[in-house]
Amino acid sequence: MSANLPAPSADALVHSAQLCELIRHDINMQGGWIPFSRFMELALYAPGLGYYTAGAHKLGEAGDFITAPELSPLFGRTMARQLVEVMRDSAPHILELGAGSGKLALDILGELERRDALPQTYSILEVSADLRQRQQTLLQEKLPHLVSRLRWLDVLPEKISGAVIGNEVLDALPVHLLFWAEGQVQERGVTSKANHFVWQNHPLKTPALLDVASNLKQPSDYLSEVSLASRGLVASLCERMDKGALIFIDYGFGASEYYHPQRNRGTLMCHYRHHAHDDPFYLPGLQDITAHVDFTAVAEAAIDHGAHFLGYTSQAHFLLNNGVMDFLGEVSPDDVRTFAPLSAQLQKLTSPAEMGELFKVIALGKGLEQPLAGFLRGDLSRLL
């Protein structure tokens, strides 16, 4: 598999080796085995060494993957329309979780300024010091007059009002791996042999995982993921929310499709230099590791902690419902140099063959009585 991937630099190999040594030390300290969720947590978030906490370029053409905000300003400008509605009915505040390069914040704030609908505060919760610096540099350069409205947070605020957005956040949270064999379910974790990481199954003991597994009846030789971290994040957000809405955009499914009998290898995926593969042990620290989102679990966690369901649809319907075509209409087709790229970007954002159907949008909130515009057509709640 590695022969088909771009070769890393010598410095990158040293970096990965340092992280591998840290993970092996953690395995030894835990008695020779760690759950995969712990491996994923260290690979992505170990201070100074994890994929998201080190300084490697992750987003865009020079990185490992491209997100919708990186692809086109149409995404952020359309999201801004939805946020205007949420802030109008709750509070003039926005909290973005994991803001990446800062491009989504830039496009949202630019559009809100054009609409004379700027929030009092735009807060960003960012665990990566490297990405936080890039966000600050971009926003201070492009929107210096709005710097006073920007806040960077290390932890969730105690009280939340307004709009909370997370674009491709839930898929990057650590997941547990469960494996069904001969009528029993085990947890798949990681051990180390001869300086190589090796899969190893252990009896399932974590109460929260046992509870989830008891509701999943799977055939033998079935592997899948459970994200306790995403449930915990959503629960914490809902507990802190006074009035407003959570909007998550990510790739994933409802539980019946997520745990379909034919999806017997799960959804775990790695991204390295715009190549996708399924080996999380390849160059830890240099590649992203993700899993699709179980949106049913997200909705249930929110409802269990006092929020209510506001909508679930595809990215294509969400953008079209919020008027993404209006932005294309602002440009004359005769202006080919401007119109053609925007049209191509719109195609990638909304086409079923691109991001339009794979990516879903879910909204959960408190105190909002009117249905959100992004979910008026294309309702997919029957799939949750």
C-alpha positions in Angstrom: 0.0 0.0 0.0 2.8 2.5 0.9 4.3 2.0 -2.5 1.3 3.8 -4.0 1.6 6.8 -1.7 3.8 9.9 -1.9 7.1 9.5 -0.1 7.5 11.5 3.1 10.5 13.7 3.7 13.2 12.7 6.1 12.0 15.2 8.7 8.5 13.9 8.4 9.7 10.3 9.0 11.6 11.5 12.1 8.4 13.2 13.4 6.3 10.1 12.8 8.9 7.9 14.6 8.8 10.2 17.6 5.0 9.8 17.8 5.2 6.1 17.3 7.6 5.9 20.3 5.1 7.9 22.4 2.3 5.6 21.4 4.4 2.5 22.2 5.2 3.9 25.6 1.5 4.5 26.2 0.8 0.9 25.3 3.4 -0.3 27.7 2.1 1.9 30.5 -1.4 0.4 29.9 -0.3 -3.2 30.2 0.5 -3.9 26.6 -2.8 -2.9 24.9 -4.9 0.2 24.3 -8.3 0.6 22.7 -8.2 2.0 19.1 -9.8 5.2 20.4 -6.7 5.9 22.4 -4.5 5.2 19.5 -6.5 7.5 17.3 -6.5 10.2 20.0 -2.7 10.1 20.3 -2.2 9.9 16.5 -4.3 13.0 15.9 -4.0 15.0 19.1 -0.8 14.1 21.1 0.7 17.5 22.1 3.2 18.7 19.5 3.2 15.4 17.6 -0.3 14.5 16.7 -1.6 15.2 13.2 -3.8 18.1 14.3 -1.4 19.5 16.9 1.9 19.5 14.9 2.7 22.0 12.2 2.3 20.0 9.0 0.1 21.6 6.3 -3.2 19.7 6.3 -5.7 21.5 4.2 -5.9 22.5 0.5 -4.0 21.4 -2.5 -0.7 21.3 -0.5 -2.2 19.2 2.3 -4.0 15.9 2.7 -7.6 16.8 1.9 -9.9 19.7 0.9 -12.9 20.7 2.8 -16.0 22.5 1.4 -14.9 26.0 2.7 -11.5 25.4 1.0 -13.2 24.4 -2.1 -15.5 27.4 -2.5 -16.6 30.6 -0.8 -20.1 29.6 -1.8 -20.2 27.2 1.2 -19.5 29.8 3.8 -21.6 32.5 2.2 -24.6 30.2 2.1 -24.0 29.0 5.7 -24.1 32.7 6.7 -27.7 32.9 5.5 -28.7 30.1 7.9 -26.8 31.7 10.8 -28.7 34.9 10.3 -31.9 33.0 10.9 -30.5 31.3 14.0 -29.1 34.5 15.5 -32.3 36.4 14.9 -34.3 33.9 16.9 -31.7 33.3 19.7 -28.6 35.5 20.3 -26.1 37.3 18.1 -23.2 34.9 18.8 -21.4 32.2 16.7 -19.2 29.5 18.0 -17.3 27.5 15.4 -15.7 24.2 16.5 -12.4 23.3 14.8 -12.1 26.1 12.3 -9.4 24.6 10.2 -7.6 27.2 8.2 -10.1 29.9 9.1 -11.6 30.0 5.6 -15.1 29.2 6.7 -15.0 31.9 9.4 -13.7 34.4 6.8 -16.5 33.7 4.3 -19.2 33.7 6.9 -18.1 37.0 8.5 -17.7 38.6 5.1 -21.2 37.6 4.0 -22.7 38.7 7.4 -21.0 42.0 7.1 -22.5 42.5 3.6 -25.9 41.7 5.1 -25.4 44.1 8.1 -25.9 41.1 10.4 -22.5 40.6 12.1 -22.5 38.7 15.4 -21.4 40.4 18.6 -18.8 37.6 19.0 -17.4 34.9 16.7 -15.7 32.4 18.9 -13.5 29.6 17.7 -12.7 26.5 19.8 -9.4 25.2 18.4 -7.2 22.5 20.0 -4.4 22.9 17.5 -2.0 25.8 18.3 -0.7 25.6 14.7 -4.2 25.9 13.2 -5.1 28.6 15.6 -2.2 30.7 14.5 -3.1 30.2 10.8 -6.7 31.3 11.6 -5.6 34.4 13.4 -3.2 35.3 10.6 -5.8 34.9 7.9 -8.6 36.7 9.7 -6.4 39.6 11.0 -5.1 40.1 7.4 -8.4 39.9 5.6 -10.8 41.3 8.2 -8.7 43.6 10.5 -11.7 45.7 11.4 -13.5 42.7 12.8 -10.8 41.5 15.1 -12.5 42.8 18.2 -15.4 40.4 17.6 -13.1 37.3 17.4 -12.5 35.0 20.3 -10.3 31.9 20.5 -11.2 29.3 23.2 -9.4 26.4 24.8 -12.5 24.8 26.3 -16.3 25.0 25.7 -17.9 28.1 27.4 -20.1 27.4 30.4 -23.1 29.0 28.7 -23.9 29.0 25.0 -26.4 31.1 23.1 -26.7 31.6 19.4 -25.3 29.4 16.6 -22.8 26.6 16.9 -21.3 25.1 13.7 -19.0 22.2 13.2 -17.8 21.4 9.6 -16.0 18.0 9.4 -15.5 18.0 13.2 -17.3 14.9 14.4 -15.5 12.6 11.9 -12.2 13.5 13.4 -13.1 12.5 17.0 -11.7 9.2 18.3 -13.8 6.1 17.8 -13.9 2.7 19.4 -13.7 -0.4 17.2 -16.1 -3.3 17.9 -15.8 -6.7 16.4 -18.5 -9.3 16.3 -17.5 -13.0 16.2 -19.6 -16.1 16.9 -22.3 -14.3 18.7 -20.0 -12.2 20.9 -18.7 -8.7 20.6 -15.1 -7.6 21.4 -13.2 -4.4 21.4 -10.5 -4.1 18.8 -7.4 -2.4 20.1 -3.7 -2.0 19.4 -0.6 -3.7 20.8 3.1 -3.4 19.7 5.3 -6.2 18.5 8.9 -5.8 17.2 8.2 -2.0 16.9 5.1 -2.5 14.8 1.6 -1.8 15.8 -0.7 -4.9 15.6 -4.4 -5.3 16.0 -5.6 -7.3 19.0 -9.2 -8.0 20.3 -10.1 -7.8 23.9 -13.3 -8.6 25.8 -15.6 -5.7 25.8 -15.8 -4.1 29.3 -16.6 -0.4 29.0 -20.2 0.0 30.3 -21.1 2.7 27.7 -19.8 0.5 24.8 -21.6 -2.5 26.3 -24.8 -0.5 26.3 -24.4 0.5 22.6 -23.4 -3.0 21.6 -26.4 -4.5 23.3 -28.6 -2.7 20.7 -26.6 -3.8 17.7 -27.1 -7.4 16.6 -24.5 -8.1 14.0 -23.3 -11.3 12.1 -20.0 -12.8 12.7 -16.8 -11.3 11.3 -18.4 -7.8 11.5 -16.3 -4.7 12.3 -17.6 -1.2 13.0 -17.1 2.0 15.0 -18.7 3.6 18.0 -17.9 7.2 18.8 -18.4 7.9 22.4 -16.5 11.2 21.9 -19.0 12.6 19.5 -21.9 11.7 21.8 -20.0 13.4 24.7 -19.3 16.5 22.7 -22.9 16.9 21.6 -24.2 16.2 25.1 -21.8 18.9 26.6 -22.9 21.5 24.0 -26.6 20.8 24.6 -26.2 21.0 28.4 -24.5 24.4 28.0 -26.9 25.8 25.5 -29.6 28.3 26.7 -31.1 29.1 23.3 -29.8 28.5 19.8 -28.9 25.8 17.3 -26.1 23.3 16.7 -25.3 22.7 13.0 -23.0 19.9 12.1 -21.9 19.1 8.5 -20.1 15.8 7.9 -20.1 12.6 6.0 -22.1 9.8 7.5 -25.4 7.9 7.8 -28.3 7.1 10.1 -27.8 4.1 12.3 -29.6 1.6 10.1 -27.3 2.4 7.2 -24.2 2.9 9.3 -24.6 -0.6 10.9 -26.0 -2.3 7.8 -25.0 -6.0 7.6 -23.2 -5.4 4.3 -21.0 -2.6 5.8 -19.0 -5.3 7.6 -15.6 -3.5 7.5 -16.8 -0.3 9.1 -16.0 3.2 7.8 -12.5 4.0 9.1 -10.5 5.9 6.5 -7.1 7.7 6.4 -6.1 10.6 4.2 -2.5 11.3 3.2 -1.5 13.8 0.5 -5.0 13.4 -1.2 -4.8 9.6 -1.2 -7.4 7.7 0.8 -6.6 4.3 2.3 -7.6 2.2 5.3 -4.4 1.7 7.3 -4.3 3.8 10.4 -0.8 2.4 11.3 0.8 4.0 8.3 3.0 7.0 9.3 1.1 8.1 12.5 1.1 11.9 12.8 1.5 12.4 9.1 -2.0 11.4 8.0 -5.6 12.1 9.0 -7.7 9.3 10.5 -11.5 9.6 10.2 -14.7 7.6 10.6 -18.1 8.4 9.2 -20.6 9.9 11.6 -23.6 8.0 13.1 -26.1 10.8 12.9 -28.7 8.8 14.8 -26.4 8.7 17.8 -25.7 12.5 17.5 -29.5 13.2 17.4 -30.2 10.9 20.4 -27.4 12.5 22.5 -28.8 15.9 21.9 -32.4 14.9 22.7 -31.2 13.1 25.9 -29.6 16.3 27.0 -32.5 18.7 26.6 -32.3 19.7 22.9 -34.8 19.1 20.2 -34.3 17.9 16.6 -34.4 20.7 14.0 -33.6 18.9 10.8 -31.5 16.4 8.8 -30.8 16.7 5.1 -28.1 16.4 2.5 -25.5 19.1 2.0 -26.9 19.7 -1.5 -30.5 20.3 -0.2 -29.1 22.5 2.7 -27.2 24.7 0.3 -30.0 24.9 -2.2 -32.6 25.6 0.4 -30.5 28.5 1.7 -30.2 30.0 -1.7 -26.7 29.1 -2.9 -27.9 29.6 -6.5 -28.4 33.3 -5.7 -24.7 33.8 -5.4 -24.1 32.3 -8.8 -26.7 34.6 -10.2 -24.7 37.6 -9.0 -22.2 36.8 -11.8 -22.9 37.2 -15.5 -22.3 34.0 -17.5 -20.6 36.2 -20.0 -17.9 36.8 -17.4 -16.4 33.3 -18.1 -13.3 33.7 -15.9 -15.4 34.3 -12.8 -18.6 32.3 -13.7 -17.0 29.1 -14.9 -15.0 28.4 -11.7 -18.0 29.2 -9.4 -20.2 27.0 -11.5 -17.7 24.1 -11.2 -17.4 24.7 -7.4 -21.2 24.6 -7.1 -21.3 21.3 -8.9 -18.8 19.8 -6.5 -20.7 21.1 -3.5 -24.1 19.8 -4.6 -23.6 16.9 -7.1 -24.6 13.5 -5.8 -21.4 12.2 -7.4 -19.3 14.7 -5.4 -20.1 16.1 -1.9 -23.8 16.8 -2.3 -25.2 13.5 -1.0 -22.3 12.0 0.9 -22.2 15.0 3.3 -25.2 15.5 5.6 -26.3 18.4 7.7 -28.0 18.0 11.1 -29.4 20.8 13.3 -30.3 20.5 16.9 -31.3 23.2 19.3 -33.2 24.9 22.1 -35.9 27.5 22.1 -36.3 27.8 18.3 -39.8 27.5 17.2 -39.6 28.2 13.4 -38.2 25.5 11.1 -34.8 26.4 9.7 -34.7 27.3 6.1 -31.9 24.8 5.3 -34.3 21.9 6.0 -37.5 23.0 4.4 -37.0 20.5 1.5 -35.1 17.3 1.2 -36.0 16.0 4.7 -34.0 12.8 5.5 -35.1 12.3 9.1 -36.7 9.0 8.2 -33.2 7.6 7.8 -32.2 8.4 11.4 
